Every structure is written in C-alpha cells, then in structure tokens.
Amino acid sequence: MRLSTSAIAIAALAASFGSASAMQPVRAGLLQCQGGQNVGFVVGSTTSLECVFQSDGHRPNPTSQRCAALGFDLGVTDHTRLTWA
C-alpha cells in the first residue's frame, strides 16, 4: 500500500510539471525606445528616450522618458535603442 501511494504521488507530481512546461508565455505587448546622443560624465549621465508601447488590438501609446544614472560613467553614445517584450 505504501509503495502504491508513493507511486501515485510521484506520477501526479510529474504530470503537473509536464503541463506547466506546456503553457504558452503571455505577451502583453512590446515597448520600443530610441534616444539620441548620450554624454556620460564622471559622476553620472542622463538620456532622453522616446518610447512607444504596442499591444495587439490597441493603438500605439507614445511616451517620453528621461533616464538618469549616478556613478562612474564616462563616454559618448551615438544612438540608444531599447526593446522590451
């Protein structure tokens, strides 16, 4: 009896893992951002980004963002592009 109870529990656990891996990922939309030239100073940097959030069945939603970083940052970036899904 003890062996069959353990076997049933293991089989149920294995079945739950199999169905969890078969689930499709949920995709809310896509956020795409672009920015111009970025100059980094020794103490930090700032970047202005123009972003658009796109989702199936909805109008694109444009926004403007400003990102600031504090810490050692030295250099020049010609163009910035970020995409999150």
PyMOL Python script that loads the backbone (N, CA, C, O; Angstrom):
from pymol import cmd

cmd.read_pdbstr("""\
ATOM      1  N   MET A   1       0.833  -1.196   0.000  1.00  0.00           N
ATOM      2  CA  MET A   1       0.000   0.000   0.000  1.00  0.00           C
ATOM      3  C   MET A   1       0.870   1.248   0.000  1.00  0.00           C
ATOM      4  O   MET A   1       0.576   2.211  -0.708  1.00  0.00           O
ATOM      5  N   ARG A   2       1.933   1.235   0.787  1.00  0.00           N
ATOM      6  CA  ARG A   2       2.803   2.408   0.892  1.00  0.00           C
ATOM      7  C   ARG A   2       3.496   2.678  -0.431  1.00  0.00           C
ATOM      8  O   ARG A   2       3.657   3.839  -0.809  1.00  0.00           O
ATOM      9  N   LEU A   3       3.908   1.648  -1.141  1.00  0.00           N
ATOM     10  CA  LEU A   3       4.582   1.800  -2.417  1.00  0.00           C
ATOM     11  C   LEU A   3       3.631   2.378  -3.461  1.00  0.00           C
ATOM     12  O   LEU A   3       4.032   3.248  -4.235  1.00  0.00           O
ATOM     13  N   SER A   4       2.405   1.923  -3.500  1.00  0.00           N
ATOM     14  CA  SER A   4       1.459   2.421  -4.498  1.00  0.00           C
ATOM     15  C   SER A   4       1.069   3.871  -4.218  1.00  0.00           C
ATOM     16  O   SER A   4       0.856   4.628  -5.165  1.00  0.00           O
ATOM     17  N   THR A   5       0.967   4.285  -2.964  1.00  0.00           N
ATOM     18  CA  THR A   5       0.655   5.668  -2.624  1.00  0.00           C
ATOM     19  C   THR A   5       1.791   6.587  -3.060  1.00  0.00           C
ATOM     20  O   THR A   5       1.552   7.673  -3.590  1.00  0.00           O
ATOM     21  N   SER A   6       3.037   6.143  -2.833  1.00  0.00           N
ATOM     22  CA  SER A   6       4.191   6.934  -3.263  1.00  0.00           C
ATOM     23  C   SER A   6       4.256   7.019  -4.782  1.00  0.00           C
ATOM     24  O   SER A   6       4.589   8.072  -5.327  1.00  0.00           O
ATOM     25  N   ALA A   7       3.948   5.940  -5.461  1.00  0.00           N
ATOM     26  CA  ALA A   7       3.984   5.931  -6.931  1.00  0.00           C
ATOM     27  C   ALA A   7       2.935   6.871  -7.496  1.00  0.00           C
ATOM     28  O   ALA A   7       3.199   7.575  -8.471  1.00  0.00           O
ATOM     29  N   ILE A   8       1.754   6.894  -6.903  1.00  0.00           N
ATOM     30  CA  ILE A   8       0.694   7.797  -7.364  1.00  0.00           C
ATOM     31  C   ILE A   8       1.090   9.246  -7.123  1.00  0.00           C
ATOM     32  O   ILE A   8       0.842  10.102  -7.972  1.00  0.00           O
ATOM     33  N   ALA A   9       1.702   9.533  -5.983  1.00  0.00           N
ATOM     34  CA  ALA A   9       2.128  10.905  -5.675  1.00  0.00           C
ATOM     35  C   ALA A   9       3.211  11.357  -6.644  1.00  0.00           C
ATOM     36  O   ALA A   9       3.186  12.496  -7.110  1.00  0.00           O
ATOM     37  N   ILE A  10       4.160  10.479  -6.951  1.00  0.00           N
ATOM     38  CA  ILE A  10       5.221  10.835  -7.894  1.00  0.00           C
ATOM     39  C   ILE A  10       4.650  11.044  -9.287  1.00  0.00           C
ATOM     40  O   ILE A  10       5.052  11.977  -9.982  1.00  0.00           O
ATOM     41  N   ALA A  11       3.727  10.198  -9.704  1.00  0.00           N
ATOM     42  CA  ALA A  11       3.106  10.342 -11.026  1.00  0.00           C
ATOM     43  C   ALA A  11       2.320  11.646 -11.123  1.00  0.00           C
ATOM     44  O   ALA A  11       2.369  12.317 -12.154  1.00  0.00           O
ATOM     45  N   ALA A  12       1.604  12.012 -10.076  1.00  0.00           N
ATOM     46  CA  ALA A  12       0.843  13.264 -10.079  1.00  0.00           C
ATOM     47  C   ALA A  12       1.776  14.464 -10.131  1.00  0.00           C
ATOM     48  O   ALA A  12       1.490  15.443 -10.821  1.00  0.00           O
ATOM     49  N   LEU A  13       2.886  14.398  -9.409  1.00  0.00           N
ATOM     50  CA  LEU A  13       3.860  15.486  -9.421  1.00  0.00           C
ATOM     51  C   LEU A  13       4.493  15.624 -10.806  1.00  0.00           C
ATOM     52  O   LEU A  13       4.653  16.739 -11.302  1.00  0.00           O
ATOM     53  N   ALA A  14       4.850  14.516 -11.425  1.00  0.00           N
ATOM     54  CA  ALA A  14       5.437  14.548 -12.768  1.00  0.00           C
ATOM     55  C   ALA A  14       4.445  15.095 -13.783  1.00  0.00           C
ATOM     56  O   ALA A  14       4.838  15.843 -14.679  1.00  0.00           O
ATOM     57  N   ALA A  15       3.174  14.744 -13.667  1.00  0.00           N
ATOM     58  CA  ALA A  15       2.152  15.251 -14.590  1.00  0.00           C
ATOM     59  C   ALA A  15       1.972  16.752 -14.443  1.00  0.00           C
ATOM     60  O   ALA A  15       1.744  17.442 -15.437  1.00  0.00           O
ATOM     61  N   SER A  16       2.070  17.274 -13.221  1.00  0.00           N
ATOM     62  CA  SER A  16       1.911  18.717 -13.020  1.00  0.00           C
ATOM     63  C   SER A  16       3.072  19.480 -13.637  1.00  0.00           C
ATOM     64  O   SER A  16       2.865  20.568 -14.176  1.00  0.00           O
ATOM     65  N   PHE A  17       4.290  18.943 -13.576  1.00  0.00           N
ATOM     66  CA  PHE A  17       5.434  19.595 -14.214  1.00  0.00           C
ATOM     67  C   PHE A  17       5.310  19.557 -15.733  1.00  0.00           C
ATOM     68  O   PHE A  17       5.668  20.520 -16.411  1.00  0.00           O
ATOM     69  N   GLY A  18       4.803  18.450 -16.268  1.00  0.00           N
ATOM     70  CA  GLY A  18       4.631  18.331 -17.713  1.00  0.00           C
ATOM     71  C   GLY A  18       3.628  19.330 -18.252  1.00  0.00           C
ATOM     72  O   GLY A  18       3.858  19.911 -19.313  1.00  0.00           O
ATOM     73  N   SER A  19       2.526  19.547 -17.557  1.00  0.00           N
ATOM     74  CA  SER A  19       1.530  20.504 -18.031  1.00  0.00           C
ATOM     75  C   SER A  19       1.996  21.942 -17.826  1.00  0.00           C
ATOM     76  O   SER A  19       1.625  22.821 -18.604  1.00  0.00           O
ATOM     77  N   ALA A  20       2.801  22.203 -16.795  1.00  0.00           N
ATOM     78  CA  ALA A  20       3.296  23.569 -16.571  1.00  0.00           C
ATOM     79  C   ALA A  20       4.264  23.990 -17.655  1.00  0.00           C
ATOM     80  O   ALA A  20       4.258  25.153 -18.061  1.00  0.00           O
ATOM     81  N   SER A  21       5.102  23.074 -18.141  1.00  0.00           N
ATOM     82  CA  SER A  21       6.058  23.435 -19.185  1.00  0.00           C
ATOM     83  C   SER A  21       5.366  23.594 -20.534  1.00  0.00           C
ATOM     84  O   SER A  21       5.933  24.213 -21.435  1.00  0.00           O
ATOM     85  N   ALA A  22       4.160  23.054 -20.702  1.00  0.00           N
ATOM     86  CA  ALA A  22       3.452  23.153 -21.970  1.00  0.00           C
ATOM     87  C   ALA A  22       2.685  24.471 -22.113  1.00  0.00           C
ATOM     88  O   ALA A  22       2.163  24.765 -23.188  1.00  0.00           O
ATOM     89  N   MET A  23       2.611  25.264 -21.043  1.00  0.00           N
ATOM     90  CA  MET A  23       1.871  26.525 -21.099  1.00  0.00           C
ATOM     91  C   MET A  23       2.595  27.518 -21.994  1.00  0.00           C
ATOM     92  O   MET A  23       3.823  27.600 -21.980  1.00  0.00           O
ATOM     93  N   GLN A  24       1.830  28.268 -22.767  1.00  0.00           N
ATOM     94  CA  GLN A  24       2.389  29.279 -23.653  1.00  0.00           C
ATOM     95  C   GLN A  24       2.654  30.560 -22.864  1.00  0.00           C
ATOM     96  O   GLN A  24       1.869  30.905 -21.981  1.00  0.00           O
ATOM     97  N   PRO A  25       3.743  31.272 -23.163  1.00  0.00           N
ATOM     98  CA  PRO A  25       4.018  32.529 -22.453  1.00  0.00           C
ATOM     99  C   PRO A  25       2.988  33.591 -22.811  1.00  0.00           C
ATOM    100  O   PRO A  25       2.463  33.608 -23.924  1.00  0.00           O
ATOM    101  N   VAL A  26       2.703  34.471 -21.867  1.00  0.00           N
ATOM    102  CA  VAL A  26       1.766  35.573 -22.073  1.00  0.00           C
ATOM    103  C   VAL A  26       2.557  36.780 -22.549  1.00  0.00           C
ATOM    104  O   VAL A  26       3.575  37.135 -21.955  1.00  0.00           O
ATOM    105  N   ARG A  27       2.094  37.406 -23.610  1.00  0.00           N
ATOM    106  CA  ARG A  27       2.777  38.579 -24.150  1.00  0.00           C
ATOM    107  C   ARG A  27       1.826  39.769 -24.075  1.00  0.00           C
ATOM    108  O   ARG A  27       0.820  39.817 -24.783  1.00  0.00           O
ATOM    109  N   ALA A  28       2.155  40.735 -23.208  1.00  0.00           N
ATOM    110  CA  ALA A  28       1.301  41.907 -23.023  1.00  0.00           C
ATOM    111  C   ALA A  28       1.492  42.919 -24.133  1.00  0.00           C
ATOM    112  O   ALA A  28       0.547  43.612 -24.511  1.00  0.00           O
ATOM    113  N   GLY A  29       2.701  43.013 -24.660  1.00  0.00           N
ATOM    114  CA  GLY A  29       2.971  43.988 -25.701  1.00  0.00           C
ATOM    115  C   GLY A  29       4.467  44.177 -25.877  1.00  0.00           C
ATOM    116  O   GLY A  29       5.274  43.409 -25.353  1.00  0.00           O
ATOM    117  N   LEU A  30       4.819  45.206 -26.618  1.00  0.00           N
ATOM    118  CA  LEU A  30       6.215  45.487 -26.939  1.00  0.00           C
ATOM    119  C   LEU A  30       6.491  46.960 -26.674  1.00  0.00           C
ATOM    120  O   LEU A  30       5.778  47.825 -27.182  1.00  0.00           O
ATOM    121  N   LEU A  31       7.512  47.250 -25.889  1.00  0.00           N
ATOM    122  CA  LEU A  31       7.927  48.619 -25.596  1.00  0.00           C
ATOM    123  C   LEU A  31       9.245  48.867 -26.318  1.00  0.00           C
ATOM    124  O   LEU A  31      10.250  48.215 -26.036  1.00  0.00           O
ATOM    125  N   GLN A  32       9.232  49.822 -27.259  1.00  0.00           N
ATOM    126  CA  GLN A  32      10.425  50.171 -28.017  1.00  0.00           C
ATOM    127  C   GLN A  32      10.793  51.611 -27.712  1.00  0.00           C
ATOM    128  O   GLN A  32       9.951  52.505 -27.797  1.00  0.00           O
ATOM    129  N   CYS A  33      12.065  51.840 -27.353  1.00  0.00           N
ATOM    130  CA  CYS A  33      12.547  53.173 -27.017  1.00  0.00           C
ATOM    131  C   CYS A  33      13.781  53.504 -27.857  1.00  0.00           C
ATOM    132  O   CYS A  33      14.616  52.642 -28.133  1.00  0.00           O
ATOM    133  N   GLN A  34      13.874  54.778 -28.256  1.00  0.00           N
ATOM    134  CA  GLN A  34      15.026  55.271 -29.001  1.00  0.00           C
ATOM    135  C   GLN A  34      15.471  56.585 -28.387  1.00  0.00           C
ATOM    136  O   GLN A  34      14.651  57.390 -27.944  1.00  0.00           O
ATOM    137  N   GLY A  35      16.759  56.787 -28.366  1.00  0.00           N
ATOM    138  CA  GLY A  35      17.310  58.024 -27.832  1.00  0.00           C
ATOM    139  C   GLY A  35      18.447  58.509 -28.696  1.00  0.00           C
ATOM    140  O   GLY A  35      19.050  57.742 -29.447  1.00  0.00           O
ATOM    141  N   GLY A  36      18.726  59.764 -28.583  1.00  0.00           N
ATOM    142  CA  GLY A  36      19.807  60.370 -29.348  1.00  0.00           C
ATOM    143  C   GLY A  36      21.131  60.231 -28.642  1.00  0.00           C
ATOM    144  O   GLY A  36      21.368  59.264 -27.919  1.00  0.00           O
ATOM    145  N   GLN A  37      21.981  61.190 -28.853  1.00  0.00           N
ATOM    146  CA  GLN A  37      23.328  61.159 -28.295  1.00  0.00           C
ATOM    147  C   GLN A  37      23.280  61.226 -26.775  1.00  0.00           C
ATOM    148  O   GLN A  37      22.472  61.958 -26.204  1.00  0.00           O
ATOM    149  N   ASN A  38      24.142  60.462 -26.129  1.00  0.00           N
ATOM    150  CA  ASN A  38      24.234  60.415 -24.678  1.00  0.00           C
ATOM    151  C   ASN A  38      25.679  60.720 -24.288  1.00  0.00           C
ATOM    152  O   ASN A  38      26.611  60.088 -24.786  1.00  0.00           O
ATOM    153  N   VAL A  39      25.858  61.691 -23.398  1.00  0.00           N
ATOM    154  CA  VAL A  39      27.196  62.031 -22.909  1.00  0.00           C
ATOM    155  C   VAL A  39      27.274  61.637 -21.446  1.00  0.00           C
ATOM    156  O   VAL A  39      26.478  62.097 -20.628  1.00  0.00           O
ATOM    157  N   GLY A  40      28.241  60.778 -21.116  1.00  0.00           N
ATOM    158  CA  GLY A  40      28.443  60.339 -19.744  1.00  0.00           C
ATOM    159  C   GLY A  40      29.502  61.188 -19.065  1.00  0.00           C
ATOM    160  O   GLY A  40      30.561  61.445 -19.638  1.00  0.00           O
ATOM    161  N   PHE A  41      29.223  61.618 -17.859  1.00  0.00           N
ATOM    162  CA  PHE A  41      30.171  62.387 -17.065  1.00  0.00           C
ATOM    163  C   PHE A  41      30.791  61.467 -16.028  1.00  0.00           C
ATOM    164  O   PHE A  41      30.358  60.323 -15.886  1.00  0.00           O
ATOM    165  N   VAL A  42      31.783  61.934 -15.307  1.00  0.00           N
ATOM    166  CA  VAL A  42      32.441  61.103 -14.312  1.00  0.00           C
ATOM    167  C   VAL A  42      31.461  60.727 -13.197  1.00  0.00           C
ATOM    168  O   VAL A  42      31.554  59.626 -12.655  1.00  0.00           O
ATOM    169  N   VAL A  43      30.541  61.597 -12.850  1.00  0.00           N
ATOM    170  CA  VAL A  43      29.625  61.372 -11.732  1.00  0.00           C
ATOM    171  C   VAL A  43      28.344  60.670 -12.169  1.00  0.00           C
ATOM    172  O   VAL A  43      27.724  59.996 -11.346  1.00  0.00           O
ATOM    173  N   GLY A  44      27.920  60.798 -13.422  1.00  0.00           N
ATOM    174  CA  GLY A  44      26.681  60.167 -13.871  1.00  0.00           C
ATOM    175  C   GLY A  44      26.345  60.568 -15.284  1.00  0.00           C
ATOM    176  O   GLY A  44      27.145  61.203 -15.971  1.00  0.00           O
ATOM    177  N   SER A  45      25.130  60.186 -15.727  1.00  0.00           N
ATOM    178  CA  SER A  45      24.701  60.512 -17.085  1.00  0.00           C
ATOM    179  C   SER A  45      23.186  60.622 -17.128  1.00  0.00           C
ATOM    180  O   SER A  45      22.490  60.121 -16.245  1.00  0.00           O
ATOM    181  N   THR A  46      22.684  61.278 -18.161  1.00  0.00           N
ATOM    182  CA  THR A  46      21.248  61.364 -18.410  1.00  0.00           C
ATOM    183  C   THR A  46      20.989  61.058 -19.881  1.00  0.00           C
ATOM    184  O   THR A  46      21.800  61.387 -20.746  1.00  0.00           O
ATOM    185  N   THR A  47      19.859  60.429 -20.154  1.00  0.00           N
ATOM    186  CA  THR A  47      19.458  60.083 -21.513  1.00  0.00           C
ATOM    187  C   THR A  47      17.975  60.368 -21.671  1.00  0.00           C
ATOM    188  O   THR A  47      17.182  60.010 -20.800  1.00  0.00           O
ATOM    189  N   SER A  48      17.585  61.007 -22.768  1.00  0.00           N
ATOM    190  CA  SER A  48      16.179  61.209 -23.089  1.00  0.00           C
ATOM    191  C   SER A  48      15.768  60.156 -24.107  1.00  0.00           C
ATOM    192  O   SER A  48      16.452  59.953 -25.110  1.00  0.00           O
ATOM    193  N   LEU A  49      14.643  59.481 -23.844  1.00  0.00           N
ATOM    194  CA  LEU A  49      14.162  58.415 -24.707  1.00  0.00           C
ATOM    195  C   LEU A  49      12.751  58.710 -25.183  1.00  0.00           C
ATOM    196  O   LEU A  49      11.918  59.196 -24.418  1.00  0.00           O
ATOM    197  N   GLU A  50      12.489  58.418 -26.436  1.00  0.00           N
ATOM    198  CA  GLU A  50      11.138  58.460 -26.997  1.00  0.00           C
ATOM    199  C   GLU A  50      10.682  57.009 -27.125  1.00  0.00           C
ATOM    200  O   GLU A  50      11.307  56.219 -27.834  1.00  0.00           O
ATOM    201  N   CYS A  51       9.592  56.658 -26.440  1.00  0.00           N
ATOM    202  CA  CYS A  51       9.145  55.267 -26.377  1.00  0.00           C
ATOM    203  C   CYS A  51       7.742  55.110 -26.960  1.00  0.00           C
ATOM    204  O   CYS A  51       6.938  56.041 -26.948  1.00  0.00           O
ATOM    205  N   VAL A  52       7.468  53.902 -27.473  1.00  0.00           N
ATOM    206  CA  VAL A  52       6.141  53.547 -27.976  1.00  0.00           C
ATOM    207  C   VAL A  52       5.812  52.157 -27.449  1.00  0.00           C
ATOM    208  O   VAL A  52       6.579  51.214 -27.644  1.00  0.00           O
ATOM    209  N   PHE A  53       4.645  52.032 -26.768  1.00  0.00           N
ATOM    210  CA  PHE A  53       4.167  50.726 -26.315  1.00  0.00           C
ATOM    211  C   PHE A  53       3.118  50.257 -27.296  1.00  0.00           C
ATOM    212  O   PHE A  53       2.145  50.964 -27.557  1.00  0.00           O
ATOM    213  N   GLN A  54       3.311  49.051 -27.850  1.00  0.00           N
ATOM    214  CA  GLN A  54       2.365  48.492 -28.818  1.00  0.00           C
ATOM    215  C   GLN A  54       1.834  47.162 -28.285  1.00  0.00           C
ATOM    216  O   GLN A  54       2.593  46.309 -27.823  1.00  0.00           O
ATOM    217  N   SER A  55       0.507  47.010 -28.362  1.00  0.00           N
ATOM    218  CA  SER A  55      -0.150  45.796 -27.915  1.00  0.00           C
ATOM    219  C   SER A  55      -1.205  45.415 -28.949  1.00  0.00           C
ATOM    220  O   SER A  55      -1.830  46.286 -29.554  1.00  0.00           O
ATOM    221  N   ASP A  56      -1.401  44.119 -29.148  1.00  0.00           N
ATOM    222  CA  ASP A  56      -2.389  43.659 -30.132  1.00  0.00           C
ATOM    223  C   ASP A  56      -3.778  44.193 -29.794  1.00  0.00           C
ATOM    224  O   ASP A  56      -4.232  44.090 -28.654  1.00  0.00           O
ATOM    225  N   GLY A  57      -4.439  44.759 -30.786  1.00  0.00           N
ATOM    226  CA  GLY A  57      -5.795  45.260 -30.609  1.00  0.00           C
ATOM    227  C   GLY A  57      -5.883  46.644 -29.984  1.00  0.00           C
ATOM    228  O   GLY A  57      -6.990  47.101 -29.699  1.00  0.00           O
ATOM    229  N   HIS A  58      -4.775  47.328 -29.759  1.00  0.00           N
ATOM    230  CA  HIS A  58      -4.773  48.664 -29.158  1.00  0.00           C
ATOM    231  C   HIS A  58      -3.940  49.615 -30.001  1.00  0.00           C
ATOM    232  O   HIS A  58      -3.053  49.191 -30.743  1.00  0.00           O
ATOM    233  N   ARG A  59      -4.233  50.907 -29.879  1.00  0.00           N
ATOM    234  CA  ARG A  59      -3.425  51.925 -30.556  1.00  0.00           C
ATOM    235  C   ARG A  59      -2.053  52.007 -29.920  1.00  0.00           C
ATOM    236  O   ARG A  59      -1.928  51.773 -28.718  1.00  0.00           O
ATOM    237  N   PRO A  60      -1.004  52.334 -30.693  1.00  0.00           N
ATOM    238  CA  PRO A  60       0.316  52.566 -30.101  1.00  0.00           C
ATOM    239  C   PRO A  60       0.260  53.725 -29.103  1.00  0.00           C
ATOM    240  O   PRO A  60      -0.413  54.725 -29.355  1.00  0.00           O
ATOM    241  N   ASN A  61       0.952  53.601 -27.989  1.00  0.00           N
ATOM    242  CA  ASN A  61       0.935  54.591 -26.924  1.00  0.00           C
ATOM    243  C   ASN A  61       2.337  55.202 -26.788  1.00  0.00           C
ATOM    244  O   ASN A  61       3.218  54.584 -26.189  1.00  0.00           O
ATOM    245  N   PRO A  62       2.557  56.416 -27.341  1.00  0.00           N
ATOM    246  CA  PRO A  62       3.880  57.038 -27.256  1.00  0.00           C
ATOM    247  C   PRO A  62       4.102  57.748 -25.920  1.00  0.00           C
ATOM    248  O   PRO A  62       3.172  58.319 -25.350  1.00  0.00           O
ATOM    249  N   THR A  63       5.341  57.705 -25.430  1.00  0.00           N
ATOM    250  CA  THR A  63       5.729  58.407 -24.205  1.00  0.00           C
ATOM    251  C   THR A  63       7.155  58.933 -24.352  1.00  0.00           C
ATOM    252  O   THR A  63       7.907  58.475 -25.211  1.00  0.00           O
ATOM    253  N   SER A  64       7.515  59.886 -23.518  1.00  0.00           N
ATOM    254  CA  SER A  64       8.890  60.392 -23.439  1.00  0.00           C
ATOM    255  C   SER A  64       9.415  60.099 -22.046  1.00  0.00           C
ATOM    256  O   SER A  64       8.717  60.321 -21.057  1.00  0.00           O
ATOM    257  N   GLN A  65      10.647  59.601 -21.962  1.00  0.00           N
ATOM    258  CA  GLN A  65      11.248  59.238 -20.688  1.00  0.00           C
ATOM    259  C   GLN A  65      12.630  59.859 -20.575  1.00  0.00           C
ATOM    260  O   GLN A  65      13.291  60.110 -21.582  1.00  0.00           O
ATOM    261  N   ARG A  66      13.060  60.102 -19.353  1.00  0.00           N
ATOM    262  CA  ARG A  66      14.410  60.586 -19.089  1.00  0.00           C
ATOM    263  C   ARG A  66      15.028  59.640 -18.076  1.00  0.00           C
ATOM    264  O   ARG A  66      14.499  59.465 -16.978  1.00  0.00           O
ATOM    265  N   CYS A  67      16.142  59.032 -18.441  1.00  0.00           N
ATOM    266  CA  CYS A  67      16.849  58.090 -17.567  1.00  0.00           C
ATOM    267  C   CYS A  67      18.101  58.762 -17.027  1.00  0.00           C
ATOM    268  O   CYS A  67      18.870  59.359 -17.779  1.00  0.00           O
ATOM    269  N   ALA A  68      18.295  58.661 -15.739  1.00  0.00           N
ATOM    270  CA  ALA A  68      19.484  59.232 -15.105  1.00  0.00           C
ATOM    271  C   ALA A  68      20.210  58.131 -14.347  1.00  0.00           C
ATOM    272  O   ALA A  68      19.586  57.300 -13.687  1.00  0.00           O
ATOM    273  N   ALA A  69      21.525  58.133 -14.449  1.00  0.00           N
ATOM    274  CA  ALA A  69      22.355  57.161 -13.742  1.00  0.00           C
ATOM    275  C   ALA A  69      23.380  57.907 -12.905  1.00  0.00           C
ATOM    276  O   ALA A  69      23.940  58.913 -13.340  1.00  0.00           O
ATOM    277  N   LEU A  70      23.615  57.411 -11.718  1.00  0.00           N
ATOM    278  CA  LEU A  70      24.595  58.010 -10.823  1.00  0.00           C
ATOM    279  C   LEU A  70      25.702  56.993 -10.587  1.00  0.00           C
ATOM    280  O   LEU A  70      25.428  55.847 -10.231  1.00  0.00           O
ATOM    281  N   GLY A  71      26.930  57.397 -10.782  1.00  0.00           N
ATOM    282  CA  GLY A  71      28.070  56.514 -10.624  1.00  0.00           C
ATOM    283  C   GLY A  71      29.112  56.828 -11.684  1.00  0.00           C
ATOM    284  O   GLY A  71      28.964  57.799 -12.426  1.00  0.00           O
ATOM    285  N   PHE A  72      30.155  56.027 -11.766  1.00  0.00           N
ATOM    286  CA  PHE A  72      31.231  56.254 -12.726  1.00  0.00           C
ATOM    287  C   PHE A  72      30.722  55.939 -14.127  1.00  0.00           C
ATOM    288  O   PHE A  72      30.414  54.789 -14.440  1.00  0.00           O
ATOM    289  N   ASP A  73      30.637  56.961 -14.962  1.00  0.00           N
ATOM    290  CA  ASP A  73      30.118  56.813 -16.321  1.00  0.00           C
ATOM    291  C   ASP A  73      30.828  57.841 -17.183  1.00  0.00           C
ATOM    292  O   ASP A  73      30.592  59.040 -17.033  1.00  0.00           O
ATOM    293  N   LEU A  74      31.681  57.397 -18.072  1.00  0.00           N
ATOM    294  CA  LEU A  74      32.461  58.319 -18.893  1.00  0.00           C
ATOM    295  C   LEU A  74      32.429  57.826 -20.333  1.00  0.00           C
ATOM    296  O   LEU A  74      32.789  56.681 -20.606  1.00  0.00           O
ATOM    297  N   GLY A  75      32.000  58.686 -21.256  1.00  0.00           N
ATOM    298  CA  GLY A  75      31.968  58.312 -22.672  1.00  0.00           C
ATOM    299  C   GLY A  75      30.820  58.961 -23.398  1.00  0.00           C
ATOM    300  O   GLY A  75      30.026  59.698 -22.813  1.00  0.00           O
ATOM    301  N   VAL A  76      30.742  58.671 -24.705  1.00  0.00           N
ATOM    302  CA  VAL A  76      29.691  59.223 -25.565  1.00  0.00           C
ATOM    303  C   VAL A  76      29.042  58.077 -26.318  1.00  0.00           C
ATOM    304  O   VAL A  76      29.733  57.222 -26.873  1.00  0.00           O
ATOM    305  N   THR A  77      27.704  58.057 -26.339  1.00  0.00           N
ATOM    306  CA  THR A  77      26.947  57.076 -27.106  1.00  0.00           C
ATOM    307  C   THR A  77      26.238  57.812 -28.230  1.00  0.00           C
ATOM    308  O   THR A  77      25.568  58.816 -27.988  1.00  0.00           O
ATOM    309  N   ASP A  78      26.379  57.325 -29.451  1.00  0.00           N
ATOM    310  CA  ASP A  78      25.790  57.989 -30.611  1.00  0.00           C
ATOM    311  C   ASP A  78      24.281  57.806 -30.674  1.00  0.00           C
ATOM    312  O   ASP A  78      23.559  58.763 -30.956  1.00  0.00           O
ATOM    313  N   HIS A  79      23.784  56.583 -30.415  1.00  0.00           N
ATOM    314  CA  HIS A  79      22.363  56.298 -30.535  1.00  0.00           C
ATOM    315  C   HIS A  79      22.004  55.201 -29.534  1.00  0.00           C
ATOM    316  O   HIS A  79      22.763  54.248 -29.354  1.00  0.00           O
ATOM    317  N   THR A  80      20.857  55.335 -28.890  1.00  0.00           N
ATOM    318  CA  THR A  80      20.404  54.355 -27.911  1.00  0.00           C
ATOM    319  C   THR A  80      19.097  53.740 -28.379  1.00  0.00           C
ATOM    320  O   THR A  80      18.189  54.464 -28.788  1.00  0.00           O
ATOM    321  N   ARG A  81      18.983  52.418 -28.326  1.00  0.00           N
ATOM    322  CA  ARG A  81      17.741  51.733 -28.690  1.00  0.00           C
ATOM    323  C   ARG A  81      17.510  50.586 -27.709  1.00  0.00           C
ATOM    324  O   ARG A  81      18.388  49.746 -27.509  1.00  0.00           O
ATOM    325  N   LEU A  82      16.327  50.556 -27.102  1.00  0.00           N
ATOM    326  CA  LEU A  82      15.952  49.519 -26.148  1.00  0.00           C
ATOM    327  C   LEU A  82      14.616  48.909 -26.570  1.00  0.00           C
ATOM    328  O   LEU A  82      13.740  49.619 -27.062  1.00  0.00           O
ATOM    329  N   THR A  83      14.458  47.616 -26.385  1.00  0.00           N
ATOM    330  CA  THR A  83      13.195  46.936 -26.681  1.00  0.00           C
ATOM    331  C   THR A  83      12.916  45.928 -25.580  1.00  0.00           C
ATOM    332  O   THR A  83      13.777  45.120 -25.232  1.00  0.00           O
ATOM    333  N   TRP A  84      11.695  45.979 -25.027  1.00  0.00           N
ATOM    334  CA  TRP A  84      11.239  45.004 -24.026  1.00  0.00           C
ATOM    335  C   TRP A  84       9.983  44.347 -24.555  1.00  0.00           C
ATOM    336  O   TRP A  84       9.095  45.015 -25.086  1.00  0.00           O
ATOM    337  N   ALA A  85       9.912  43.039 -24.410  1.00  0.00           N
ATOM    338  CA  ALA A  85       8.707  42.299 -24.819  1.00  0.00           C
ATOM    339  C   ALA A  85       8.009  41.783 -23.587  1.00  0.00           C
ATOM    340  O   ALA A  85       6.970  41.131 -23.694  1.00  0.00           O
TER     341      ALA A  85
END
""", "prot")
cmd.dss("prot")
cmd.show_as("cartoon", "prot")
cmd.util.cbc("prot")
cmd.orient("prot")
